[in-house]
């Protein structure tokens, strides 16, 4: 299953030309049951069966959760919420261009 998310994340990052928008070097790696995007070897986004998650400013994460656009991120059901991450469920059903802003912000957080 991780291969599927690795391919999806790799394709989305390439399609949106994220590397052209940011300074740090980017790399997609396998991550648990999904894939993660690293900027300068620091995790900044992930795509898994739970959805697409981005590391964002904590105030923005809180706002996105309050208005119902995102959910808190938990990598495992019985674990704690990852602070500073917004999880978007069913990202494949959305226009891929909407994710570009979040990728750029996530890279800037590292």
Number of C-alpha atoms within 10 A of each C-alpha: 11 17 14 16 23 22 15 17 23 17 12 16 19 12 12 17 12 17 17 8 13 15 12 14 11 19 16 19 20 18 17 13 16 23 26 25 26 20 22 14 13 14 21 25 24 26 26 23 14 18 19 25 27 27 26 24 16 13 10 14 21 19 13 17 16 11 9 10 13 20 19 18 23 17 13 10 8 7 9 11 13 13 15 19 26 29 25 22 18 11 16 11 7 11 8 13 11 11 17 17 12 18 24 17 16 23 27 16 16 15
